[in-house]
């Protein structure tokens, strides 16, 4: 028994050192260096674009043409949220304080999402992606993405929803915008520690209340409500379709299973192949593997890092998943439907199924 434990410890050390080698390679390549020019251009452009959008909104006035403005705001706010995501991961500045304030201004003041709420949730996700009991991103209130959560709704109206949830997934994303705003507001008024609570409260009040006041001052009630429905719906949809391909449909890790860092981040994540236009549209989230391995790597470096990391993973025997955009959505829909239908082992983890062959990568807690 002692010999087995000693062997397991040796293999675990080897697994940990496998990431050390990759980290050294990334540092030597210069891909972890800051890109101040890239980010300063976007930080300056963000408030200017928002101000221009508001000015255009006021000038256009009370007309149904404003629905095109609503769609434009949905795109603008999502792109700003991506920029806030970069700041929250310390991609922009060396100083954590500078990154925090940029995230607060972009997230709370310009977009209307609580940075403190998002940071708390997202940090847990990065620590244990797709792990039961540890990743809040697989504990959704409406859609079940694990057999464990699907089993809670065997009766009542949610049973029908569960059985068809894959096809309903994308329509439900139209409500995600409202959910993101509401979750942030609840968090800043909830008990518990929250850095810069009053800053967030003031920023969110100015953003959400001020936005509503401007909309209803310029538009008649019917157009105003339709404008908000289109803007919030498309914002939530855009955010959802950008994050959905990253982990949904990848293995779910059992509660009692521990993995080394390289495998934990690579095997539970999925990249989406595409052009530089897709990189812009998805805010760099299409390089999810690279982002999870090196969260502070500046977004413009992810494309260059991808082939290096893919080659390294293949050399280490670590599966590296990369598919096209529409293929990723097809996987997500099929995957969620299988869970909703209650199929056994719909999210079977290959680390469990093939444990004998990759035991060196796994250590049971």
C-alpha positions as CSV (number, residue, x, y, z in Angstrom):
1,X,0.0,0.0,0.0
2,X,2.8,2.4,0.9
3,X,4.5,1.6,-2.5
4,X,1.3,2.4,-4.3
5,X,1.0,5.7,-2.4
6,X,4.6,6.5,-3.2
7,X,4.1,5.8,-6.9
8,X,1.0,8.0,-6.9
9,X,2.9,10.9,-5.4
10,X,5.7,10.5,-7.9
11,X,3.3,10.5,-10.8
12,X,1.5,13.5,-9.3
13,X,4.7,15.4,-9.1
14,X,5.5,14.5,-12.8
15,X,2.0,15.7,-13.8
16,X,2.5,19.0,-12.0
17,X,5.9,19.5,-13.6
18,X,4.3,19.0,-17.0
19,X,2.6,22.4,-16.6
20,X,5.7,24.0,-15.3
21,X,7.5,23.2,-18.6
22,X,4.6,24.8,-20.6
23,X,4.6,27.9,-18.4
24,X,8.4,28.3,-19.0
25,X,7.8,28.0,-22.7
26,X,5.1,30.6,-22.6
27,X,7.3,33.1,-20.7
28,X,10.2,32.5,-23.0
29,X,7.9,33.2,-26.0
30,X,6.9,36.6,-24.7
31,X,3.2,35.8,-24.9
32,X,2.6,36.7,-21.3
33,X,3.8,40.3,-21.7
34,X,1.2,43.1,-21.4
35,X,-0.3,44.8,-24.5
36,X,-0.8,48.3,-23.3
37,X,-1.4,49.9,-26.7
38,X,-4.0,47.3,-27.6
39,X,-5.9,47.8,-24.3
40,X,-5.6,51.6,-24.0
41,X,-7.1,52.0,-27.4
42,X,-10.1,49.9,-26.3
43,X,-10.4,51.5,-22.9
44,X,-10.6,55.0,-24.4
45,X,-12.9,53.9,-27.2
46,X,-15.5,52.2,-24.8
47,X,-16.9,55.3,-23.1
48,X,-16.7,57.3,-26.4
49,X,-18.8,54.6,-28.2
50,X,-21.3,54.5,-25.4
51,X,-21.6,58.3,-25.4
52,X,-22.0,58.3,-29.2
53,X,-24.7,55.6,-28.9
54,X,-26.6,57.6,-26.4
55,X,-26.4,60.8,-28.5
56,X,-27.6,58.9,-31.5
57,X,-30.4,57.4,-29.5
58,X,-31.6,60.9,-28.4
59,X,-31.3,62.3,-31.9
60,X,-33.3,59.5,-33.5
61,X,-36.1,60.1,-31.1
62,X,-39.4,58.3,-30.6
63,X,-39.5,55.9,-33.5
64,X,-39.4,52.1,-34.1
65,X,-36.1,52.6,-35.8
66,X,-34.7,52.6,-32.3
67,X,-34.9,48.8,-32.3
68,X,-31.8,48.9,-34.5
69,X,-30.1,51.1,-31.9
70,X,-31.2,48.5,-29.3
71,X,-29.4,45.8,-31.2
72,X,-26.4,48.0,-31.5
73,X,-26.3,48.6,-27.7
74,X,-26.5,44.8,-27.1
75,X,-23.4,44.3,-29.2
76,X,-21.6,47.3,-27.6
77,X,-22.4,46.2,-24.0
78,X,-21.3,42.6,-24.7
79,X,-18.0,43.8,-26.2
80,X,-17.4,46.0,-23.2
81,X,-18.2,43.1,-20.9
82,X,-15.5,41.1,-22.7
83,X,-13.1,43.9,-22.0
84,X,-14.1,43.9,-18.3
85,X,-13.5,40.2,-18.3
86,X,-9.9,40.8,-19.5
87,X,-9.3,43.4,-16.8
88,X,-10.7,41.1,-14.1
89,X,-8.2,38.4,-15.1
90,X,-5.3,40.9,-14.8
91,X,-4.7,40.9,-18.5
92,X,-4.5,44.7,-18.9
93,X,-2.3,46.1,-16.1
94,X,0.3,44.7,-13.7
95,X,-1.5,46.5,-10.8
96,X,-4.4,44.5,-9.4
97,X,-5.9,47.8,-8.1
98,X,-5.9,49.3,-11.6
99,X,-7.5,46.2,-13.1
100,X,-10.2,46.2,-10.4
101,X,-11.2,49.8,-11.0
102,X,-11.3,49.2,-14.8
103,X,-13.5,46.2,-14.2
104,X,-15.8,48.3,-11.9
105,X,-16.1,51.1,-14.4
106,X,-16.7,48.8,-17.4
107,X,-18.8,46.2,-15.7
108,X,-20.9,48.2,-13.2
109,X,-21.0,51.7,-14.7
110,X,-21.1,51.0,-18.4
111,X,-22.7,47.5,-18.6
112,X,-24.7,47.3,-15.4
113,X,-23.2,44.0,-14.1
114,X,-21.7,43.6,-10.7
115,X,-18.0,43.0,-10.8
116,X,-17.9,41.6,-7.3
117,X,-20.6,39.1,-8.0
118,X,-19.0,38.0,-11.3
119,X,-15.5,37.8,-9.8
120,X,-16.6,35.6,-6.9
121,X,-18.5,33.2,-9.3
122,X,-15.9,33.2,-12.0
123,X,-13.0,32.5,-9.7
124,X,-14.6,29.3,-8.5
125,X,-15.3,28.3,-12.1
126,X,-11.6,28.7,-13.1
127,X,-10.4,26.8,-10.1
128,X,-12.5,23.7,-10.9
129,X,-14.2,23.8,-14.3
130,X,-17.0,21.3,-14.7
131,X,-16.5,19.8,-11.2
132,X,-19.6,18.8,-9.3
133,X,-20.0,20.9,-6.1
134,X,-17.2,23.3,-7.1
135,X,-18.1,25.0,-10.4
136,X,-21.1,27.3,-10.1
137,X,-21.4,27.4,-13.9
138,X,-22.9,23.9,-13.9
139,X,-25.4,24.8,-11.3
140,X,-28.0,26.6,-13.4
141,X,-31.5,27.5,-12.1
142,X,-33.4,26.5,-15.3
143,X,-31.2,24.3,-17.5
144,X,-29.8,21.1,-16.0
145,X,-26.3,20.3,-17.3
146,X,-25.5,17.4,-15.0
147,X,-27.4,14.2,-14.3
148,X,-27.3,15.2,-10.6
149,X,-29.3,18.4,-11.1
150,X,-31.6,16.8,-13.7
151,X,-32.7,14.2,-11.2
152,X,-34.2,16.9,-8.9
153,X,-37.1,17.5,-11.3
154,X,-38.9,14.2,-12.0
155,X,-42.4,15.7,-11.6
156,X,-44.3,18.8,-12.3
157,X,-44.0,21.3,-15.2
158,X,-40.2,21.4,-15.1
159,X,-40.2,17.7,-16.1
160,X,-41.4,18.6,-19.6
161,X,-38.9,21.4,-19.8
162,X,-36.0,19.1,-18.8
163,X,-37.0,16.6,-21.5
164,X,-36.7,19.4,-24.2
165,X,-34.2,21.7,-22.6
166,X,-31.6,21.3,-25.3
167,X,-33.9,22.8,-27.9
168,X,-35.0,25.5,-25.4
169,X,-31.5,26.4,-24.4
170,X,-30.9,29.2,-26.9
171,X,-34.4,30.8,-26.6
172,X,-33.9,30.8,-22.8
173,X,-30.7,32.8,-23.3
174,X,-32.9,35.7,-24.3
175,X,-33.6,36.1,-20.6
176,X,-29.9,35.9,-19.6
177,X,-29.5,39.7,-19.8
178,X,-32.1,40.4,-17.2
179,X,-30.7,37.6,-15.1
180,X,-27.2,39.1,-15.2
181,X,-28.4,42.5,-14.1
182,X,-30.6,41.0,-11.3
183,X,-27.9,38.7,-10.0
184,X,-25.5,41.7,-9.6
185,X,-28.1,43.8,-7.8
186,X,-28.9,41.0,-5.4
187,X,-25.2,40.5,-4.7
188,X,-24.4,44.1,-3.8
189,X,-27.3,44.2,-1.3
190,X,-26.8,40.7,0.1
191,X,-25.0,40.0,3.4
192,X,-21.4,38.9,3.3
193,X,-18.1,40.5,2.4
194,X,-17.9,42.5,-0.9
195,X,-15.0,44.8,-1.7
196,X,-16.1,48.3,-2.6
197,X,-19.7,47.6,-2.0
198,X,-20.8,51.3,-2.0
199,X,-18.9,51.9,-5.2
200,X,-20.8,49.1,-6.9
201,X,-24.1,50.3,-5.5
202,X,-23.6,53.8,-6.8
203,X,-22.3,52.7,-10.2
204,X,-25.1,50.2,-10.7
205,X,-27.7,52.7,-9.6
206,X,-26.4,55.3,-12.1
207,X,-26.2,52.8,-14.9
208,X,-29.5,51.0,-14.5
209,X,-31.7,53.7,-13.2
210,X,-30.1,56.4,-15.4
211,X,-30.5,54.1,-18.5
212,X,-34.2,53.5,-17.8
213,X,-34.8,57.2,-17.2
214,X,-33.2,58.1,-20.6
215,X,-35.1,55.4,-22.4
216,X,-38.5,56.4,-21.1
217,X,-37.9,60.1,-21.5
218,X,-37.0,59.7,-25.2
219,X,-39.5,56.9,-26.1
220,X,-43.2,56.4,-25.7
221,X,-44.0,53.5,-23.3
222,X,-44.8,50.9,-26.1
223,X,-41.6,51.6,-28.0
224,X,-39.6,51.9,-24.7
225,X,-40.6,48.5,-23.4
226,X,-40.0,46.9,-26.8
227,X,-36.6,48.6,-27.0
228,X,-35.6,47.2,-23.6
229,X,-36.8,43.8,-24.5
230,X,-34.7,43.7,-27.7
231,X,-31.6,45.2,-26.1
232,X,-31.7,43.0,-23.0
233,X,-32.7,39.9,-25.0
234,X,-29.9,40.2,-27.6
235,X,-27.4,41.2,-24.9
236,X,-28.1,38.0,-22.9
237,X,-28.2,35.9,-26.1
238,X,-24.9,37.3,-27.3
239,X,-23.3,36.7,-23.9
240,X,-24.7,33.2,-23.7
241,X,-23.7,32.0,-27.1
242,X,-20.2,33.3,-26.5
243,X,-19.8,31.4,-23.2
244,X,-21.9,28.2,-24.0
245,X,-19.3,26.5,-26.3
246,X,-16.5,26.7,-23.7
247,X,-17.4,23.9,-21.3
248,X,-20.9,22.6,-21.8
249,X,-20.7,19.2,-23.4
250,X,-17.3,18.5,-22.0
251,X,-16.7,15.9,-19.2
252,X,-18.2,16.6,-15.7
253,X,-15.7,15.8,-13.0
254,X,-16.9,13.8,-10.0
255,X,-16.8,15.4,-6.6
256,X,-14.1,13.0,-5.2
257,X,-11.7,13.2,-8.2
258,X,-8.6,15.4,-8.2
259,X,-6.7,16.2,-11.3
260,X,-3.4,18.0,-12.0
261,X,-3.7,21.6,-13.2
262,X,-2.9,20.9,-16.9
263,X,-5.5,18.1,-17.3
264,X,-8.0,19.9,-15.1
265,X,-8.0,22.9,-17.4
266,X,-7.5,21.4,-20.8
267,X,-9.7,18.3,-20.7
268,X,-12.8,20.2,-19.4
269,X,-12.5,23.1,-22.0
270,X,-13.2,23.4,-25.7
271,X,-11.7,25.7,-28.2
272,X,-13.7,27.0,-31.2
273,X,-11.7,27.3,-34.4
274,X,-12.3,30.3,-36.7
275,X,-10.9,33.5,-38.2
276,X,-9.8,36.7,-36.5
277,X,-13.3,38.0,-36.9
278,X,-14.5,35.2,-34.7
279,X,-11.8,36.1,-32.2
280,X,-13.3,39.6,-32.0
281,X,-16.9,38.5,-32.0
282,X,-16.3,36.1,-29.1
283,X,-13.9,38.3,-27.2
284,X,-11.1,35.7,-27.3
285,X,-13.3,33.2,-25.4
286,X,-13.0,30.8,-28.4
287,X,-9.4,30.1,-27.0
288,X,-10.8,28.7,-23.8
289,X,-8.0,26.2,-23.2
290,X,-5.3,28.8,-23.5
291,X,-7.4,31.2,-21.3
292,X,-7.8,28.6,-18.6
293,X,-4.2,27.7,-18.5
294,X,-3.0,31.3,-18.6
295,X,-5.8,33.6,-17.4
296,X,-3.6,36.7,-17.4
297,X,-2.4,36.2,-21.0
298,X,-3.5,39.3,-23.0
299,X,-6.3,38.4,-25.4
300,X,-4.4,39.2,-28.7
301,X,-1.7,36.6,-27.7
302,X,-4.2,33.7,-27.4
303,X,-4.2,33.0,-31.1
304,X,-0.4,32.7,-31.3
305,X,-0.3,30.6,-28.1
306,X,-2.9,28.1,-29.3
307,X,-0.8,26.0,-31.7
308,X,2.1,25.9,-29.2
309,X,-0.2,24.7,-26.4
310,X,-1.9,22.2,-28.6
311,X,1.4,20.7,-29.6
312,X,2.5,20.5,-26.0
313,X,-0.7,18.9,-24.9
314,X,-0.5,16.2,-27.6
315,X,3.1,15.5,-26.6
316,X,2.0,15.0,-23.0
317,X,-0.9,12.8,-24.0
318,X,-3.5,15.3,-22.9
319,X,-6.6,15.5,-25.2
320,X,-7.0,19.0,-26.7
321,X,-10.5,19.7,-28.1
322,X,-11.0,22.2,-31.0
323,X,-14.2,22.3,-33.2
324,X,-16.0,24.7,-35.4
325,X,-18.5,27.1,-34.0
326,X,-21.7,25.5,-35.3
327,X,-20.4,22.0,-34.4
328,X,-19.9,23.3,-30.8
329,X,-23.5,24.5,-30.6
330,X,-24.7,21.1,-31.9
331,X,-22.7,19.4,-29.2
332,X,-24.2,21.6,-26.5
333,X,-27.8,21.0,-27.7
334,X,-27.4,17.3,-27.9
335,X,-25.5,17.1,-24.6
336,X,-28.2,19.1,-22.7
337,X,-31.0,17.1,-24.3
338,X,-29.3,13.8,-23.2
339,X,-29.1,15.1,-19.6
340,X,-32.7,16.3,-19.7
341,X,-33.9,12.9,-20.9
342,X,-32.2,11.3,-18.0
343,X,-29.8,9.1,-20.0
344,X,-27.4,7.3,-17.8
345,X,-23.8,8.6,-17.8
346,X,-24.7,11.4,-20.3
347,X,-21.7,13.3,-19.0
348,X,-19.4,10.3,-18.3
349,X,-15.9,11.5,-17.5
350,X,-13.2,9.8,-19.7
351,X,-10.9,10.1,-16.8
352,X,-13.1,7.6,-14.9
353,X,-13.8,5.4,-17.9
354,X,-10.2,5.1,-18.9
355,X,-8.7,5.4,-15.4
356,X,-6.4,2.4,-15.9
357,X,-4.7,3.9,-18.9
358,X,-4.3,7.5,-17.6
359,X,-4.0,6.8,-13.8
360,X,-0.8,8.8,-13.8
361,X,-2.9,11.9,-14.5
362,X,-5.4,11.4,-11.7
363,X,-5.2,11.4,-7.9
364,X,-8.2,10.5,-5.8
365,X,-8.8,12.8,-2.8
